Amino acid sequence: AEEWLYFHKGTAQATIFIGGGNSRTIDLVAGDVAVFPDNSGHYVLNTHPTEDLVWIELYKSERVADISLTQWLALTPPDIVASTLKISREVVDKLKKEKQLLVQ
């Protein structure tokens, strides 16, 4: 689903991956808005060493699917991940296939 983010507090850096080697990284501050297209991989990084990052996400869909990067890599054939990222198979095998919750 298309995802809209409003940044309420803090500073961030967001990177979006659209496929075919296309990516873009942007810096964001409180008051900024970012829009990520359908089916795009992306992440948001808090760039402040002590201040919290707070944002609101809105989705243009009744149904949203979410997967973490670690889970995505863990569910990809391990030989592909290891060779693409140039890491050992042992490292890939330790990745969690279940989504890890930040807050419960």
Secondary structure, DSSP 8 states (H G I E B T S, - for coil): --EEEEEEESEEEEEEEEETTEEEEEEEETT-EEEE-TT-EEEEEE--SSS--EEEEEESSS------HHHHHHTS-HHHHHHHHT--HHHHHTS-SS---S--
